[in-house]
Amino acid sequence: QSALTQPASVSGSPGQSITISCTGTSSDVGGYNYVSWYQQHPGKAPKLIIYDVSHRPSGVSSRFSGSKSGNTASLTISGLQAEDEADYYCCSYTSSTTRVFGGGTKLTVL
Amino acid sequence: EVQLVQSGAEVKKAGESLKISCQGSGYSFTNYWITWVRQMPGKGLEWMGIIYPPDSDTTYSPSFQGQVTLSADKSSNTAYLQWRSLKASDTAMYYCARRAAAGKEFDYWGQGTLVTVSS
């Protein structure tokens, strides 16, 4: 099972919007609406920020949104803030009933 | 408050065995699957496997099948990750996480257990 493909890094200025892509196959991202996104600050455990492609857990800012088209899911962060600087990981359910993470994307807020 | 509390950091030698734990509280432990995730130093998250405590139904990632064993003890609300013979390449942070009741996502995470294996 290969990791989902994410850009290694993205950056943006405060107030701007950025989008992180997550590309898989029809056996994972494209086959199910079970893509989730996690935010991880240095030295901390991951935190769920998006589930089922586009749903936000209670307490997560509405600045975070998710979508999917074909085999590619996307996380968009609008109104960038300094506290958004972190690593972001996508994760998908697979046809083997396993899970697969993306390689991770480092977000830098300039 | 839902909490997953993991056991403390471990320093071991290659070839030794190890079992780390993840204790759930603040929710009905037997109603939720528990997953384990590896993060090697400076690297990304890797999904290892998932276990359902009531019957120990387990699914492993092909990458970890045969390398580790997942188990759970309903009586103590604790899930375990075990190695029979550690390798230096097992050096990593290991996280447990709870799978959400109705979905496939992982909604609560433990604080992580750092395992260091020297050769």
Boltz contact constraints between the chains, C-beta under 6 A:
constraints:
  - contact:
      token1: [A, 1]
      token2: [B, 62]
      max_distance: 6.0
  - contact:
      token1: [A, 34]
      token2: [B, 104]
      max_distance: 6.0
  - contact:
      token1: [A, 36]
      token2: [B, 105]
      max_distance: 6.0
  - contact:
      token1: [A, 45]
      token2: [B, 95]
      max_distance: 6.0
  - contact:
      token1: [A, 45]
      token2: [B, 109]
      max_distance: 6.0
  - contact:
      token1: [A, 45]
      token2: [B, 111]
      max_distance: 6.0
  - contact:
      token1: [A, 45]
      token2: [B, 112]
      max_distance: 6.0
  - contact:
      token1: [A, 46]
      token2: [B, 109]
      max_distance: 6.0
  - contact:
      token1: [A, 48]
      token2: [B, 105]
      max_distance: 6.0
  - contact:
      token1: [A, 48]
      token2: [B, 107]
      max_distance: 6.0
  - contact:
      token1: [A, 51]
      token2: [B, 103]
      max_distance: 6.0
  - contact:
      token1: [A, 51]
      token2: [B, 105]
      max_distance: 6.0
  - contact:
      token1: [A, 52]
      token2: [B, 103]
      max_distance: 6.0
  - contact:
      token1: [A, 89]
      token2: [B, 45]
      max_distance: 6.0
  - contact:
      token1: [A, 93]
      token2: [B, 104]
      max_distance: 6.0
  - contact:
      token1: [A, 97]
      token2: [B, 59]
      max_distance: 6.0
  - contact:
      token1: [A, 98]
      token2: [B, 61]
      max_distance: 6.0
  - contact:
      token1: [A, 99]
      token2: [B, 47]
      max_distance: 6.0
  - contact:
      token1: [A, 101]
      token2: [B, 45]
      max_distance: 6.0
  - contact:
      token1: [A, 101]
      token2: [B, 47]
      max_distance: 6.0
  - contact:
      token1: [A, 103]
      token2: [B, 44]
      max_distance: 6.0
  - contact:
      token1: [A, 104]
      token2: [B, 44]
      max_distance: 6.0
